[in-house]
Amino acid sequence: MTRRQASLLCLLALAACAKPKGAQGLAEAFIDHYYIERDHTAALGLAQGIAATRVAEERKLVEEARGAGADTSQVQPHLYYAWKRTVPKGSDIEFTYLLTIDSGGVPLKKEVRVVVTPGAQGMRVSFFNESDL
């Protein structure tokens, strides 16, 4: 294999690992912040409407628990997700992902729906929910 071919293969591999842009990239950034990193502030920056209300309420509950002395530093489960489908709904776009939560070797499977809506601030997550599989 020539050096040029190896460089091309490396570039293709990097491109395959890159996050999607646009609405799907936003949905995946939201999942990363909310589910994987548990960073409510970052997730809130990508949300509006019902989604923003839910994230803000949960952030408040976590802060209150910490203030009351609750130990929130417990071992965190490993989470993985994979895109399942995209469904346009008027000006909104609904993305569905399969979320796997590995907690102590016991895998839990959930389906996560994230709705991205255009607004005055650009594209934002307007709704999300998860259901057990």
Buried (B, 14 or more C-beta within 10 A) or exposed (E): EEEEEEEEEEEEEEEEEEEEEEBBBBBBBBBBBBBBEBEBEBBBBBBBBBBBEBBBEBBEEBEEEEEEEEEEEEEEEEBEBEBEEEEEEEEBBBBBBBBBBEEEEEEEEBBBBBBBBEEEEEBBBBBBEBEEE
